[in-house]
């Protein structure tokens, strides 16, 4: 997996200025579930720094830990639509191809069971690559 990570050109892999601008807008209009998780991640769980709305290539990752190459996505109801599932699959494939692991949580889980979400994130931080 580490060899794949070397393919990426910087931590943003050529994200365009438009993607950076969109990411900045998203940071200003976070959903309640994103705010809920950010309140936990901004305190550097287990000493790992997370970025919110991180641009990479054509995508904006909800939360990203560069040191662990870990992306955390929070999915709303529209992620259940077939077209969006296909887009999510392509995105996950791209992230995996450059050595980034993606984990996903539903909005409801982040809002109603943050302890379980954090447990899963902590497991990834302790055991995940690199």
Backbone as JSON, one array per atom type, in Angstrom:
{
  "sequence": "XXXXXXXXXXXXXXXXXXXXXXXXXXXXXXXXXXXXXXXXXXXXXXXXXXXXXXXXXXXXXXXXXXXXXXXXXXXXXXXXXXXXXXXXXXXXXXXXXXXXXXXXXXXXXXXXXXXXXXXXXXXXXXXXXX",
  "N": [[0.83, -1.19, 0.0], [2.01, 1.22, 0.69], [3.62, 1.87, -1.5], [1.72, 2.7, -3.37], [0.87, 5.04, -2.17], [2.96, 6.71, -2.75], [2.47, 7.5, -5.33], [0.81, 9.64, -5.25], [0.66, 13.12, -5.68], [1.7, 15.17, -3.51], [-0.26, 16.17, -0.61], [-2.71, 16.82, -1.55], [-3.06, 15.92, -4.09], [-3.17, 17.28, -6.64], [-5.55, 18.8, -6.52], [-7.91, 21.14, -7.73], [-8.1, 24.79, -7.83], [-10.82, 25.41, -7.68], [-11.89, 23.21, -6.29], [-10.66, 23.58, -3.81], [-11.86, 26.0, -3.09], [-14.56, 25.2, -2.88], [-14.29, 23.42, -0.76], [-13.63, 25.16, 1.32], [-16.05, 26.57, 1.53], [-17.7, 24.48, 2.38], [-16.64, 23.99, 4.91], [-17.66, 26.11, 6.28], [-20.33, 25.57, 6.4], [-21.1, 23.23, 7.83], [-22.78, 20.12, 8.44], [-25.09, 19.12, 11.08], [-24.27, 16.56, 12.03], [-21.62, 16.44, 11.1], [-20.54, 18.58, 12.54], [-20.82, 17.55, 15.1], [-19.08, 15.31, 15.08], [-16.69, 16.63, 14.44], [-16.27, 18.14, 16.73], [-15.19, 16.23, 18.38], [-12.97, 15.22, 16.94], [-11.3, 17.41, 16.53], [-9.83, 17.68, 18.8], [-7.63, 16.1, 18.57], [-7.64, 13.04, 18.68], [-6.05, 10.35, 20.31], [-3.69, 11.59, 19.72], [-3.61, 12.18, 17.0], [-3.85, 14.32, 14.24], [-6.63, 15.72, 12.59], [-8.03, 16.9, 9.55], [-10.63, 18.94, 8.31], [-13.01, 18.77, 5.7], [-11.2, 18.23, 3.51], [-9.44, 18.79, 0.55], [-8.75, 16.61, -2.16], [-7.5, 15.57, -5.17], [-10.25, 15.21, -7.19], [-12.07, 15.34, -5.18], [-13.63, 16.0, -1.97], [-12.81, 15.35, 1.2], [-14.62, 14.5, 4.09], [-13.43, 14.29, 6.68], [-9.98, 14.02, 7.41], [-7.08, 12.26, 8.21], [-3.88, 12.77, 7.76], [-1.49, 11.6, 8.59], [-2.18, 8.94, 9.18], [-3.37, 8.25, 6.84], [-6.17, 8.19, 6.56], [-9.53, 8.48, 5.81], [-12.6, 9.85, 6.82], [-15.96, 9.57, 6.31], [-19.19, 11.02, 6.39], [-22.36, 10.04, 5.88], [-25.34, 11.16, 4.44], [-28.88, 10.69, 3.77], [-29.06, 10.75, 0.94], [-27.0, 9.22, 0.02], [-27.95, 6.7, -0.23], [-29.12, 6.41, -2.67], [-28.97, 4.9, -5.88], [-27.36, 6.06, -7.95], [-25.68, 7.77, -6.45], [-24.43, 5.87, -4.87], [-22.83, 4.59, -6.75], [-21.08, 6.68, -7.43], [-19.86, 7.03, -4.93], [-18.58, 4.57, -4.71], [-16.65, 4.72, -6.78], [-15.13, 6.82, -5.84], [-14.15, 5.74, -3.43], [-12.61, 3.67, -4.5], [-10.67, 5.19, -5.88], [-9.46, 6.52, -3.67], [-8.46, 4.3, -2.25], [-6.63, 3.43, -4.16], [-4.59, 5.25, -3.94], [-3.66, 4.77, -1.48], [-5.23, 5.52, 0.71], [-7.38, 4.84, 3.35], [-10.85, 4.53, 3.67], [-13.47, 5.16, 5.87], [-16.92, 4.92, 6.67], [-19.79, 6.51, 8.05], [-23.21, 6.69, 8.99], [-25.33, 9.6, 9.13], [-27.23, 9.51, 11.28], [-26.03, 7.71, 13.06], [-23.75, 9.09, 13.89], [-24.92, 11.25, 15.18], [-26.51, 10.03, 17.16], [-25.08, 8.0, 18.39], [-22.38, 8.58, 19.14], [-20.31, 7.6, 20.69], [-19.87, 4.95, 19.85], [-19.07, 5.42, 17.22], [-16.68, 6.81, 17.67], [-15.21, 4.79, 18.94], [-14.81, 3.02, 16.8], [-13.26, 4.64, 15.13], [-11.0, 5.03, 16.76], [-10.0, 2.42, 16.82], [-9.14, 2.18, 14.16], [-7.18, 4.18, 14.12], [-5.33, 3.12, 15.89], [-4.62, 0.67, 14.7], [-4.55, 0.85, 11.94], [-2.89, 1.49, 8.72], [-0.42, 3.97, 7.91]],
  "CA": [[0.0, 0.0, 0.0], [2.85, 2.39, 0.78], [4.06, 2.22, -2.84], [0.63, 3.46, -3.98], [0.84, 6.38, -1.59], [3.98, 7.52, -3.4], [1.93, 7.99, -6.59], [0.07, 10.87, -5.01], [1.53, 14.29, -5.75], [1.35, 16.03, -2.4], [-1.4, 15.68, 0.16], [-3.96, 17.21, -2.22], [-3.03, 15.22, -5.38], [-3.58, 18.1, -7.77], [-6.89, 19.4, -6.41], [-7.98, 22.43, -8.42], [-8.53, 25.91, -6.99], [-12.27, 25.31, -7.49], [-12.13, 22.23, -5.23], [-10.27, 24.25, -2.56], [-12.9, 26.99, -2.78], [-15.73, 24.45, -2.42], [-13.97, 22.88, 0.57], [-13.74, 26.28, 2.27], [-17.49, 26.81, 1.73], [-18.25, 23.38, 3.18], [-16.21, 24.17, 6.31], [-18.53, 27.13, 6.88], [-21.72, 25.11, 6.46], [-21.09, 21.82, 8.22], [-24.04, 19.55, 8.91], [-25.04, 18.83, 12.53], [-23.46, 15.36, 12.31], [-20.22, 16.82, 10.89], [-20.14, 19.39, 13.7], [-20.74, 16.65, 16.25], [-17.83, 14.55, 14.99], [-15.56, 17.56, 14.48], [-16.03, 18.5, 18.14], [-14.33, 15.18, 18.94], [-11.73, 15.05, 16.18], [-10.41, 18.58, 16.61], [-9.0, 17.53, 20.0], [-6.56, 15.17, 18.21], [-7.77, 11.76, 19.38], [-4.84, 9.52, 20.33], [-2.58, 12.39, 19.22], [-3.64, 12.29, 15.55], [-4.51, 15.52, 13.72], [-7.58, 15.58, 11.49], [-8.42, 18.08, 8.78], [-12.02, 18.81, 7.87], [-13.26, 19.17, 4.31], [-9.86, 18.2, 2.91], [-9.46, 18.55, -0.89], [-7.79, 15.7, -2.77], [-7.87, 15.32, -6.57], [-11.57, 15.78, -7.52], [-12.94, 15.05, -4.05], [-13.47, 16.69, -0.69], [-13.01, 14.37, 2.27], [-15.23, 15.13, 5.27], [-12.36, 14.38, 7.67], [-8.81, 13.3, 6.91], [-5.86, 12.19, 9.01], [-2.8, 12.55, 6.8], [-0.48, 10.7, 9.17], [-2.68, 7.57, 9.09], [-4.01, 8.08, 5.53], [-7.52, 7.75, 6.92], [-10.64, 9.37, 5.48], [-13.86, 9.54, 7.49], [-17.08, 10.17, 5.61], [-20.48, 10.97, 7.05], [-23.32, 9.92, 4.8], [-26.75, 11.45, 4.6], [-29.8, 9.81, 3.08], [-28.87, 10.7, -0.51], [-26.0, 8.18, -0.28], [-28.67, 5.46, -0.46], [-29.56, 6.36, -4.06], [-28.09, 4.1, -6.72], [-26.38, 6.91, -8.63], [-24.71, 8.22, -5.47], [-23.64, 4.69, -4.46], [-21.81, 4.39, -7.79], [-20.08, 7.73, -7.24], [-19.13, 6.7, -3.7], [-17.72, 3.42, -5.0], [-15.52, 5.22, -7.56], [-14.33, 7.64, -4.94], [-13.45, 4.82, -2.54], [-11.59, 3.0, -5.31], [-9.58, 6.14, -6.07], [-8.75, 6.7, -2.4], [-7.7, 3.08, -2.0], [-5.53, 3.33, -5.12], [-3.5, 6.12, -3.49], [-3.26, 4.38, -0.13], [-6.08, 6.11, 1.75], [-8.51, 4.01, 3.78], [-12.06, 5.32, 3.92], [-14.53, 4.56, 6.67], [-18.14, 5.69, 6.52], [-20.82, 6.43, 9.08], [-24.47, 7.36, 8.67], [-25.62, 10.77, 9.96], [-27.91, 9.13, 12.52], [-25.1, 7.08, 13.99], [-22.89, 10.14, 14.46], [-25.73, 12.07, 16.08], [-27.15, 9.28, 18.25], [-24.21, 7.0, 19.0], [-21.03, 9.07, 18.88], [-19.34, 6.75, 21.4], [-19.56, 3.81, 18.98], [-18.32, 5.98, 16.09], [-15.32, 7.09, 18.15], [-14.54, 3.51, 19.16], [-14.36, 2.51, 15.5], [-12.17, 5.51, 14.67], [-9.83, 4.73, 17.58], [-9.44, 1.15, 16.34], [-8.41, 2.47, 12.93], [-5.99, 4.95, 14.45], [-4.36, 2.23, 16.55], [-4.21, -0.49, 13.93], [-4.47, 1.11, 10.49], [-1.61, 1.9, 8.11], [0.93, 3.4, 7.85]],
  "C": [[0.87, 1.26, 0.0], [3.33, 2.83, -0.6], [3.0, 3.07, -3.54], [0.6, 4.88, -3.46], [1.84, 7.28, -2.29], [3.52, 8.08, -4.74], [1.28, 9.35, -6.42], [1.03, 12.06, -5.01], [1.12, 15.29, -4.67], [0.09, 15.54, -1.72], [-2.73, 16.07, -0.47], [-4.08, 16.59, -3.62], [-3.63, 16.05, -6.52], [-4.98, 18.67, -7.71], [-6.87, 20.81, -7.0], [-8.35, 23.54, -7.43], [-10.04, 25.89, -6.72], [-12.61, 24.34, -6.36], [-11.76, 22.85, -3.87], [-11.32, 25.26, -2.12], [-14.16, 26.3, -2.24], [-15.49, 23.88, -1.01], [-14.1, 23.97, 1.63], [-15.21, 26.6, 2.56], [-18.1, 25.73, 2.61], [-17.84, 23.48, 4.65], [-17.1, 25.18, 7.04], [-19.97, 26.66, 7.05], [-21.8, 23.62, 6.79], [-22.46, 21.38, 8.7], [-23.95, 19.31, 10.42], [-24.19, 17.6, 12.85], [-21.97, 15.65, 12.09], [-19.71, 17.64, 12.07], [-19.93, 18.51, 14.92], [-19.42, 15.87, 16.23], [-16.62, 15.47, 15.06], [-15.24, 17.99, 15.91], [-15.15, 17.48, 18.84], [-12.98, 15.12, 18.25], [-10.77, 16.23, 16.31], [-9.5, 18.53, 17.84], [-7.88, 16.51, 19.81], [-6.63, 13.85, 18.99], [-6.52, 10.9, 19.21], [-3.64, 10.25, 19.74], [-2.56, 12.59, 17.72], [-4.46, 13.5, 15.11], [-5.43, 15.16, 12.55], [-7.8, 16.93, 10.84], [-9.88, 17.87, 8.39], [-12.16, 19.39, 6.48], [-11.93, 19.32, 3.56], [-9.93, 17.88, 1.41], [-8.38, 17.54, -1.3], [-8.32, 15.31, -4.15], [-9.21, 16.01, -6.9], [-12.53, 15.75, -6.35], [-12.65, 15.95, -2.86], [-13.81, 15.68, 0.39], [-13.59, 15.07, 3.48], [-14.17, 15.35, 6.35], [-11.2, 13.52, 7.19], [-7.66, 13.4, 7.89], [-4.73, 11.81, 8.07], [-1.78, 11.53, 7.32], [-0.89, 9.23, 9.04], [-3.31, 7.26, 7.73], [-5.42, 7.52, 5.7], [-8.53, 8.84, 6.6], [-11.88, 8.9, 6.23], [-14.96, 10.3, 6.78], [-18.36, 9.99, 6.41], [-21.54, 11.06, 5.96], [-24.73, 10.28, 5.23], [-27.58, 10.5, 3.76], [-29.57, 9.7, 1.58], [-27.82, 9.66, -0.92], [-26.65, 6.82, -0.51], [-29.17, 5.32, -1.9], [-28.51, 5.66, -4.92], [-26.99, 4.93, -7.39], [-25.29, 7.37, -7.66], [-23.83, 7.06, -4.98], [-22.53, 4.42, -5.47], [-20.7, 5.43, -7.66], [-19.22, 7.45, -6.01], [-18.15, 5.56, -3.93], [-16.48, 3.86, -5.77], [-14.57, 6.03, -6.7], [-13.51, 6.75, -4.01], [-12.34, 4.09, -3.28], [-10.4, 3.92, -5.55], [-8.77, 6.29, -4.79], [-7.9, 5.48, -2.08], [-6.49, 2.99, -2.91], [-4.34, 4.21, -4.73], [-3.15, 5.88, -2.02], [-4.05, 4.99, 1.0], [-7.22, 5.16, 2.07], [-9.68, 4.93, 4.1], [-13.0, 4.52, 4.81], [-15.73, 5.51, 6.64], [-19.09, 5.45, 7.69], [-22.05, 7.16, 8.58], [-24.65, 8.56, 9.62], [-26.21, 10.38, 11.31], [-26.97, 8.52, 13.54], [-24.21, 8.12, 14.67], [-23.67, 10.98, 15.47], [-26.21, 11.32, 17.32], [-26.25, 8.27, 18.96], [-22.74, 7.36, 18.76], [-19.97, 8.2, 19.56], [-18.91, 5.57, 20.52], [-18.73, 4.27, 17.77], [-16.87, 6.2, 16.51], [-14.55, 5.81, 18.42], [-13.99, 2.96, 17.85], [-13.2, 3.34, 14.95], [-10.9, 5.2, 15.45], [-9.19, 3.41, 17.16], [-8.62, 1.39, 15.08], [-7.13, 3.23, 13.21], [-4.91, 4.09, 15.09], [-3.79, 1.18, 15.61], [-4.0, -0.21, 12.44], [-3.08, 1.49, 10.03], [-1.53, 3.42, 8.15], [1.49, 3.19, 9.23]]
}
